[in-house]
Amino acid sequence: MKLVNDHIKESLKILFVGFNPSIRSSETGHHFANPNNRFWRILHDAGLTPRKFDASEDAKLLDLGMGITNIVARPTKAADEITKEEYKEGKEILRNKIELLKPRVVCFVGKGVYQEYSGMKSVPWGRQEKPVVPGTIDFVAPSSSGLVRMKVEEIVEIYLGLKEIIE
């Protein structure tokens, strides 16, 4: 499996954080590349991108002040294959990235991603009361995976909260 490069830089408006790359993302070298993943549609429907991007255009998010990384770099078929050790290491690496790059908002794409990162058991959707890294805003959004049973319209409604924060 090949790793999928982060698309990050300093002072982003939004840094999206996923669990880890899918097998399809590893094969293509692009984030959220599984055709069943709704990430690119959700961003467009929530008004965060001017059009629906293709996974192959993931680096273009940087031009819009947004970036992508994962809490764990190793690609897997499913998030339940990630080990506790990988989460522990990934949490430290992610925190260092956030402290160094200082994004305005860190959007965790999946409640479980934020739970692993923050150590909190129960978290609401949207903006969190207290960020893990002071000076940033932690925002929890549903996973964009096609396996998530929420309707895409309900997911988009939550992502609209991101647009309100950055505008």
LINURCOR-V262325 format. One record per residue. N is the residue number from 1. RES is the residue in one small letter. SS is DSSP state (2 for helix, 1 for strand, 0 for the rest). OMEGA is omega as a letter, one per 20 degrees, with the letter a starting at -180 (* if undefined). D_LAST is the distance of its C-alpha to the last C-alpha in Angstrom with 2 decimals. Layout:
n:res:ss:omega:d_last
N:RES:SS:OMEGA:D_LAST
N:RES:SS:OMEGA:D_LAST
This chain:
n:res:ss:omega:d_last
1:m:0:r:38.36
2:k:0:a:36.18
3:l:0:r:32.99
4:v:0:a:29.61
5:n:0:r:27.90
6:d:0:r:24.57
7:h:1:a:21.82
8:i:0:r:20.29
9:k:0:a:19.72
10:e:0:r:18.59
11:s:0:r:15.13
12:l:0:r:13.34
13:k:0:a:9.71
14:i:1:r:11.55
15:l:1:r:15.33
16:f:1:a:16.93
17:v:1:r:20.31
18:g:1:r:23.03
19:f:0:a:26.56
20:n:0:a:28.42
21:p:0:r:29.15
22:s:0:r:31.18
23:i:2:r:34.52
24:r:2:r:33.10
25:s:2:r:30.35
26:s:2:a:33.19
27:e:2:a:35.23
28:t:2:a:32.58
29:g:0:a:30.82
30:h:0:a:27.38
31:h:0:r:24.98
32:f:0:a:24.88
33:a:0:r:27.77
34:n:0:a:29.74
35:p:0:r:29.84
36:n:0:a:29.51
37:n:0:a:26.20
38:r:0:a:23.27
39:f:2:a:20.46
40:w:2:r:19.86
41:r:2:a:20.08
42:i:2:r:17.68
43:l:2:a:14.91
44:h:2:a:15.60
45:d:2:r:16.11
46:a:0:r:12.79
47:g:0:r:11.11
48:l:0:r:10.31
49:t:0:a:13.17
50:p:0:r:14.57
51:r:0:r:17.87
52:k:0:r:19.74
53:f:0:r:20.67
54:d:0:r:24.09
55:a:2:a:24.73
56:s:2:r:26.57
57:e:2:a:23.36
58:d:2:a:21.72
59:a:2:a:21.78
60:k:2:r:19.63
61:l:2:r:16.55
62:l:2:r:16.93
63:d:2:r:16.30
64:l:2:r:12.77
65:g:0:r:12.24
66:m:1:r:13.42
67:g:1:a:16.91
68:i:1:r:19.60
69:t:1:r:22.45
70:n:1:r:24.74
71:i:0:r:26.40
72:v:0:a:29.75
73:a:0:a:30.62
74:r:0:r:33.76
75:p:0:r:33.51
76:t:0:r:35.09
77:k:0:a:35.83
78:a:0:a:34.16
79:a:2:a:32.20
80:d:2:r:35.26
81:e:2:a:37.11
82:i:0:a:35.09
83:t:0:r:37.31
84:k:2:r:36.65
85:e:2:r:37.54
86:e:2:r:34.93
87:y:2:a:32.23
88:k:2:r:33.50
89:e:2:a:33.47
90:g:2:r:30.13
91:k:2:r:28.49
92:e:2:r:29.73
93:i:2:a:28.73
94:l:2:r:25.16
95:r:2:r:24.90
96:n:2:r:26.25
97:k:2:a:23.73
98:i:2:r:20.81
99:e:2:a:22.60
100:l:2:a:23.33
101:l:2:r:20.11
102:k:0:r:17.66
103:p:0:r:14.63
104:r:0:a:11.61
105:v:1:r:11.83
106:v:1:a:15.15
107:c:1:r:15.27
108:f:1:a:18.92
109:v:1:a:20.02
110:g:0:a:22.75
111:k:2:a:23.69
112:g:2:r:26.80
113:v:2:a:25.00
114:y:2:r:23.38
115:q:2:r:26.72
116:e:2:a:28.53
117:y:2:a:26.14
118:s:2:a:25.90
119:g:0:r:29.39
120:m:0:a:28.24
121:k:0:a:30.07
122:s:0:r:27.93
123:v:0:r:24.13
124:p:0:r:21.86
125:w:0:r:19.14
126:g:1:a:15.55
127:r:1:r:14.61
128:q:0:a:17.89
129:e:0:a:19.31
130:k:0:a:20.55
131:p:0:r:19.50
132:v:0:r:22.48
133:v:0:r:21.43
134:p:0:r:20.46
135:g:0:r:17.36
136:t:0:r:15.43
137:i:1:r:13.86
138:d:1:a:16.11
139:f:1:a:14.96
140:v:1:r:17.86
141:a:1:r:17.82
142:p:0:r:20.99
143:s:0:r:22.88
144:s:0:r:22.63
145:s:0:r:26.39
146:g:0:r:28.49
147:l:0:r:30.58
148:v:0:a:28.01
149:r:0:r:29.33
150:m:0:r:26.13
151:k:0:a:25.40
152:v:2:r:22.67
153:e:2:r:21.05
154:e:2:r:20.95
155:i:2:r:19.40
156:v:2:r:16.66
157:e:2:r:15.97
158:i:2:r:15.41
159:y:2:r:13.17
160:l:2:r:10.87
161:g:2:r:10.17
162:l:2:a:8.68
163:k:2:r:6.13
164:e:2:a:5.43
165:i:2:a:5.68
166:i:2:r:3.80
167:e:0:*:0.00
